[in-house]
Amino acid sequence: MYLEHDSSKKAKSMKNTPVCENCGSQHMQNTPEGFVVCADCGMQQTEKAFTSHLNMYKPLHREEFSHLSRTRIGLPTERKVNPKFVKLQNRNLKFCNTYNAQYYRRVYIEIRRICSALSLPLNLPADAFAVFKKVVRKIPLKSSAKGIDTISPIVIYRTAQELGVAINLIELSEVMRCSADKFKTALVDTYNDFPAVDKMKAVADFIQKTWYEMDMEPKILERALEILRANKLMLLSSTNSVGGCTALALAVITLKVKSDYPLYKIGKNRHASASAISSRMFKVLKHRNLDVPMRVSKLEKALDGKYSELIS
């Protein structure tokens, strides 16, 4: 009925001795007929006397089963993770995030330094940094092109090529902090990693997204895209947000609906202030040799009937 051990210590440690249902005594006797009877009160015991005292969900003691057996008794045990490992994992994750943020910040500062030294267009640092964020994941971790001094001039050179901006390699080699041989080797190794930059499509998508968010009329979208195609030299030389908002602002002014869509609403929450939009707008008009007043409030009357000159 219950486990028997050779050692008396093991027998005492095991708590599987049947208990009488009537008096609670543990003194039992076996009869010739095969029954178990209490020696104190003489009551014949049933199966409850052997099963009621056992905890079926409590694992047995280590000494109650063979060391060679791999059978587990009781409910499944929960897997516990060492709290020190959790702290180490969180610290490593925090360190990686901090390192990536510092790495991105230092690359952006280096890109702006090189662009400023070479007097490149104002939109090139932002476009080059956007290309860098797409390319940096494709470059192997231990590659020589991963360094800040190496990847920054490469990103600027490739972005300038895609945007059609002239850049002198001799002047670039004088400004960058890495050697010319290392720059050429990394440029060849990362040639296939750089995506094609379609500035025109990016600004057109921004115009369409802004037009949809502001719930404008369809004719405003058509006119803004016409102005973008006709003045892409001036509009694409700025950031996507400023260029797209400037095209929308010119379309709104020429259609005489400026009161419904003021400049600050067009550039609100789109990284384009009203002053940046108006400044770029006057540069477009100056490039077209249009005699207009230097005040936004008077542009609607000044551009009346001059839309053909703006897109010619």
Secondary structure, DSSP 4 states (H G I P E B T S, - for coil): -----SSHHHHHH-------SSS----EEE-TTS-EEETTT-PBP-THHHHTT--TTSPPPGGGS-TT-----SSPPPP---HHHHHHHHHHHHHHHHHHHHHHHHHHHHHHHHHHHHT--TTHHHHHHHHHHHHTTTS-TT-GGGSHHHHHHHHHHHHHHHHT----HHHHHHHSSS-HHHHHHHHHHTGGGSPP--HHHHHHHHHHHHHHHTT--HHHHHHHHHHHHHTHHHHTTS-HHHHHHHHHHHHHHHTT-TTTS-HHHHSTTTT--HHHHHHHHHHHHHHTT----S-GGGHHHHTTT-HHHHH-
